[in-house]
Amino acid sequence: MPNPRKYDNAAARQRAYRERRKLARPKPRQELPRAKPIAVMPNTARWKQLRERAETDLQTLFQEMEEYRDQRSETWLDGERGQTFQQRLDRVEEAIQAVSDID
């Protein structure tokens, strides 16, 4: 005895599939804050704002890379890819420090 039809036609089946995929997607990360328009600020204030924005962007990059690293296995971390990734992470951390040292 054949299984009863779950959907009337292929379009209904496709629509249901798309809906299931949409629900299965992980929720997007918190949106990054919008940058304030800085073109009209005086130079010193504008440069400070640019430095702060660069530091915030680098910190976001560092956090996302750290989360990615934490999700990897010990084998991956100990391998060549893991070591290369850790070097990149260290360079991002150095960049954050360098940007924060700018006054």
C-alpha positions in Angstrom: 0.0 0.0 0.0 1.6 3.4 -1.0 2.1 6.1 1.5 -0.6 8.8 1.5 0.4 12.2 -0.1 1.5 14.8 2.3 1.4 17.7 -0.1 -1.0 18.4 -3.0 1.7 19.2 -5.5 5.4 19.8 -5.9 5.0 23.6 -5.3 3.5 22.9 -1.9 6.2 20.4 -1.0 8.9 23.0 -2.0 7.2 25.7 0.0 7.1 23.5 3.1 10.8 22.6 2.6 11.8 26.3 2.3 9.8 27.1 5.5 11.6 24.2 7.4 15.0 25.5 6.2 14.1 29.0 7.2 13.2 27.8 10.7 16.4 25.7 10.9 18.8 28.6 10.2 20.6 29.9 13.2 19.6 33.4 14.3 22.0 36.1 13.0 24.5 37.5 15.4 23.7 40.9 16.9 23.9 43.5 14.3 26.9 45.8 14.4 26.1 49.3 15.6 25.8 51.8 12.8 28.7 54.1 12.4 28.0 57.8 13.1 28.6 60.1 10.2 32.0 61.6 10.8 32.7 63.7 7.7 31.4 66.9 9.4 33.4 66.6 12.6 36.6 68.6 13.2 39.8 66.7 12.4 40.8 65.7 15.9 37.3 64.5 16.9 36.9 62.7 13.6 40.3 60.9 13.9 39.4 59.8 17.5 36.0 58.5 16.2 37.8 56.6 13.4 40.3 55.1 15.8 37.5 54.0 18.1 35.6 52.4 15.2 38.7 50.6 14.0 39.2 49.3 17.6 35.6 48.1 17.8 35.8 46.4 14.4 39.0 44.6 15.4 37.5 43.5 18.7 34.5 42.1 16.9 36.9 40.2 14.6 38.9 38.9 17.5 35.7 37.7 19.3 34.4 35.9 16.3 37.7 34.3 15.5 38.0 33.2 19.2 34.5 31.6 19.0 35.4 29.8 15.8 38.6 28.5 17.5 36.8 27.3 20.5 34.4 25.2 18.4 37.3 23.3 16.8 38.6 19.9 18.0 41.8 19.4 19.9 43.2 17.6 16.8 42.5 20.6 14.6 44.0 23.0 17.2 47.2 20.9 17.4 47.5 20.6 13.7 49.0 22.9 11.1 45.7 24.7 10.4 45.1 25.3 14.1 48.6 26.7 14.6 48.3 29.0 11.6 44.9 30.2 12.8 46.3 30.9 16.3 49.1 33.0 14.7 46.4 35.0 12.9 44.5 35.4 16.1 47.6 36.7 17.8 48.2 39.2 15.0 44.7 40.5 15.4 45.3 40.9 19.1 48.5 42.8 18.4 46.6 45.1 16.0 44.0 45.8 18.7 46.7 46.8 21.1 48.4 49.0 18.4 45.2 50.8 17.6 44.4 51.4 21.2 47.8 52.9 21.8 47.1 55.6 19.3 46.2 58.8 21.0 
